[in-house]
Amino acid sequence: MRFQTTETFDKLFVRLSKIIQMKAAKKTDLFKKNPFHPSLRVEKLRPKKFNVWSFRVDRDCRIIFKFVERDLVEFIFIGHHNEIYDYSFFK
């Protein structure tokens, strides 16, 4: 599987604390090995028509992603779980 990030994801990632960046890197590595590993708690976000998913970095932080093609995943957003529901990619 191939992976890419959006410009928004990259900008948000560098603003995170080093601790969260390390956690995100660890969870991303796990995601690359098994996108539906139980510890990631992957879920499809609403509205479901946008086909956007999330997985947990830790209790508060989420990575939002989309299956762009059969073998391509795009990381769209990273941040606090309360922020993902206000994010403009839903529009």
N, C-alpha and C positions, 0 to 999 in steps of 0.2 A: 504494500500500500504506500502511496505517496502522500506527503503532507505539505501544506503551505499555510502561511499566515497572511492576514490582511495588514494593511498599514496601521489601522486602528489598533489591532491586537499588539503589534510591535511597539507602538507608542505607549500603550497602557502597561505593557510588560515592564518596560524600563523604569516606569514610575513606581513600581511595586517595591516593597522592602526586599532586601537580599534574602531574608528568610523565606518569604513567600515565593520569590523567584526560584529558590532551590527546591521548595516543595512542588512548585509547578513543573519544573524540569523532571523531577522524579515521577510525578503522576503522568506527565506526557510520555515518558519512556514506557511506563506501564501500559498506557493507552495504545501506543504503537505496537506493543506485543499482543495485546488483547483488548480491543476497544470496548468490550462489554464485561470487563473484569468486575466482579461484584463490589470490590472496595472503591471503585470509581463512582458508583451510584449513578450511572448514566440514565438520563431521562429525556424524553422528547418534550419540548416546551410548547406552550400554547401561545398563539393559535397554531394548531398542528399543521395547517395548510402551508406554513412557511418552511416546514421540514427542518427545523433547527433543534439541536440537541445540546445538552450540557453534561459536564462531569465535574466532580468535586476535586478541588485542590486541597482544601481543608474544610473545616466547619463553615466558614464564611465565604470563601473564595470559590468561584466557578470559572470554568473555561467553556465558552460557547462555540460550537462547531457545526459544520454542515457537511454532509456527504455530497460533494459537488459532482463527482463521477463515481463509477463503480469502484475504482481504485484510488480515488483522490479525496482527501479530507482537508477542509479549510478551517483553521482556527480563526474565529471572527472577533471574539471579545474575551477579556479576562478581567474579573473584578468581583466586588461584593455581590452576593446573591440578590440583594434588594435592587441593585442597579440593572440587572439583566432584563427585568420586566419593563423598564422605561427606555430601553435602548432602541434607537431608530431603525435598526434593520428589520423590525417587525412591520414597518409601514410600507 
